[in-house]
Amino acid sequence: MVGSIEEHEKYTEYFVQENSKVTKAKLKKVAEYIISKHRLQSRVVFVKTNNKADYDWHADVVKLNPSPSSLLDFVESVLHEVDHAKMRKKLGAKKYEKEYQMAGDIAANSGKDFYWDNPFEKQARKYEKTAKRWMKKISHFA
């Protein structure tokens, strides 16, 4: 079990050094566990991509890269996409898409970046910072 910060760092370091011991099946269980704890029913799929993760709000699918740099990085990615899924559940798929697009357009029309300055993305980046708390909850998977 991961307790102190030192233990957490060792745990994360172990994952990076012994990546082969954390299988794709275990990663999928971790992602599904986190999603279920948020009372969501989003599906999880692994996709080789340059992105760490993506959320398909039309199909309610969390798409994850199967080769994260660490377990903490993986959990952060899952939580980021979970935040999008929570908003989709709250607003509905069509309204979520409309509001996300509008928020990005407002940012872009103000000379900012559509993605990085989009309030939906800012909120998801803030939520992914809860990953360290989730490390204790998922320690039994690794």
PARO-644745 format. One line per field, with one value per residue (C-alpha): x, y, z; residue number from 0; residue in three letters. Coordinates in nm, 2 decimals. Example, Ala and Ser with C-alpha at 12.3 -4.5 7.8 and 13.67 -1.06 7.14 Angstrom:
REM PARO-644745
X	[1.23:1.37]
Y	[-0.45:-0.11]
Z	[0.78:0.71]
num	[0:1]
residu	[ala:ser]
//
This chain:
REM PARO-644745
X	[0.00:0.13:0.14:0.40:0.53:0.85:0.65:0.44:0.76:0.90:0.57:0.57:0.94:0.88:0.60:0.83:1.12:0.91:0.66:0.62:0.47:0.18:-0.02:-0.27:-0.53:-0.44:-0.44:-0.78:-0.91:-0.76:-0.94:-1.27:-1.25:-1.20:-1.48:-1.72:-1.63:-1.75:-2.08:-2.01:-2.06:-1.80:-1.62:-1.24:-1.04:-0.66:-0.55:-0.19:-0.17:0.06:-0.20:-0.21:-0.59:-0.90:-1.27:-1.53:-1.84:-2.05:-1.99:-1.90:-1.56:-1.24:-0.95:-0.62:-0.26:-0.15:0.21:0.19:0.52:0.40:0.10:0.05:0.05:-0.20:-0.43:-0.41:-0.51:-0.80:-0.92:-0.89:-1.12:-1.35:-1.41:-1.52:-1.75:-1.90:-1.99:-2.13:-2.35:-2.46:-2.53:-2.61:-2.39:-2.54:-2.54:-2.19:-2.05:-2.23:-2.10:-1.75:-1.73:-1.87:-1.62:-1.33:-1.46:-1.48:-1.13:-1.00:-1.19:-1.02:-0.68:-0.63:-0.59:-0.91:-0.79:-0.55:-0.77:-1.10:-1.27:-1.37:-1.01:-0.89:-1.14:-1.03:-0.66:-0.75:-0.94:-0.65:-0.45:-0.65:-0.45:-0.23:-0.53:-0.64:-0.30:-0.39:-0.73:-0.58:-0.27:-0.43:-0.43:-0.05]
Y	[0.00:0.35:0.57:0.84:1.06:0.85:0.53:0.69:0.79:0.44:0.30:0.53:0.46:0.08:0.11:0.30:0.06:-0.26:-0.15:-0.50:-0.61:-0.37:-0.53:-0.36:-0.57:-0.42:-0.07:-0.14:-0.26:0.06:0.28:0.09:0.11:0.49:0.53:0.32:0.51:0.82:0.65:0.65:0.38:0.50:0.23:0.20:0.13:0.14:0.33:0.38:0.76:1.05:1.17:1.03:1.00:1.12:1.12:1.04:1.21:1.09:0.72:0.78:0.61:0.69:0.62:0.56:0.52:0.17:0.28:0.55:0.69:0.60:0.48:0.83:0.97:0.71:0.79:1.16:1.09:0.87:1.14:1.41:1.21:1.12:1.49:1.53:1.22:1.37:1.69:1.49:1.30:1.62:1.81:1.53:1.46:1.72:2.00:1.91:1.92:2.25:2.41:2.27:2.41:2.74:2.78:2.69:2.94:3.22:3.15:3.14:3.46:3.63:3.54:3.25:2.88:2.68:2.38:2.51:2.80:2.62:2.62:2.26:2.16:2.38:2.21:1.87:1.96:2.07:1.75:1.53:1.68:1.45:1.15:1.13:1.06:0.79:0.61:0.47:0.35:0.16:0.02:-0.33:-0.35:-0.32]
Z	[0.00:-0.09:0.22:0.25:-0.03:-0.03:-0.07:-0.34:-0.53:-0.49:-0.62:-0.92:-0.98:-0.96:-1.22:-1.46:-1.41:-1.41:-1.68:-1.80:-1.47:-1.51:-1.79:-2.02:-1.84:-1.51:-1.65:-1.79:-1.45:-1.29:-1.54:-1.51:-1.13:-1.14:-1.39:-1.18:-0.86:-1.04:-1.12:-1.49:-1.75:-2.00:-2.19:-2.19:-2.50:-2.56:-2.87:-2.98:-3.02:-2.94:-2.69:-2.34:-2.36:-2.54:-2.46:-2.73:-2.60:-2.88:-2.79:-2.42:-2.46:-2.28:-2.52:-2.34:-2.46:-2.35:-2.27:-2.00:-1.86:-1.50:-1.32:-1.18:-1.53:-1.64:-1.34:-1.42:-1.78:-1.67:-1.43:-1.70:-1.93:-1.64:-1.58:-1.94:-1.90:-1.58:-1.77:-2.06:-1.82:-1.65:-1.98:-2.22:-2.53:-2.76:-2.51:-2.39:-2.75:-2.81:-2.49:-2.53:-2.89:-2.78:-2.50:-2.73:-2.99:-2.73:-2.63:-2.99:-3.08:-2.79:-2.93:-2.70:-2.77:-2.84:-2.64:-2.37:-2.28:-2.30:-1.96:-2.00:-2.05:-1.76:-1.53:-1.64:-1.59:-1.24:-1.17:-1.28:-0.99:-0.76:-0.89:-0.59:-0.37:-0.61:-0.59:-0.25:-0.38:-0.67:-0.50:-0.49:-0.88:-0.93]
num	[0:1:2:3:4:5:6:7:8:9:10:11:12:13:14:15:16:17:18:19:20:21:22:23:24:25:26:27:28:29:30:31:32:33:34:35:36:37:38:39:40:41:42:43:44:45:46:47:48:49:50:51:52:53:54:55:56:57:58:59:60:61:62:63:64:65:66:67:68:69:70:71:72:73:74:75:76:77:78:79:80:81:82:83:84:85:86:87:88:89:90:91:92:93:94:95:96:97:98:99:100:101:102:103:104:105:106:107:108:109:110:111:112:113:114:115:116:117:118:119:120:121:122:123:124:125:126:127:128:129:130:131:132:133:134:135:136:137:138:139:140:141]
residu	[met:val:gly:ser:ile:glu:glu:his:glu:lys:tyr:thr:glu:tyr:phe:val:gln:glu:asn:ser:lys:val:thr:lys:ala:lys:leu:lys:lys:val:ala:glu:tyr:ile:ile:ser:lys:his:arg:leu:gln:ser:arg:val:val:phe:val:lys:thr:asn:asn:lys:ala:asp:tyr:asp:trp:his:ala:asp:val:val:lys:leu:asn:pro:ser:pro:ser:ser:leu:leu:asp:phe:val:glu:ser:val:leu:his:glu:val:asp:his:ala:lys:met:arg:lys:lys:leu:gly:ala:lys:lys:tyr:glu:lys:glu:tyr:gln:met:ala:gly:asp:ile:ala:ala:asn:ser:gly:lys:asp:phe:tyr:trp:asp:asn:pro:phe:glu:lys:gln:ala:arg:lys:tyr:glu:lys:thr:ala:lys:arg:trp:met:lys:lys:ile:ser:his:phe:ala]
//
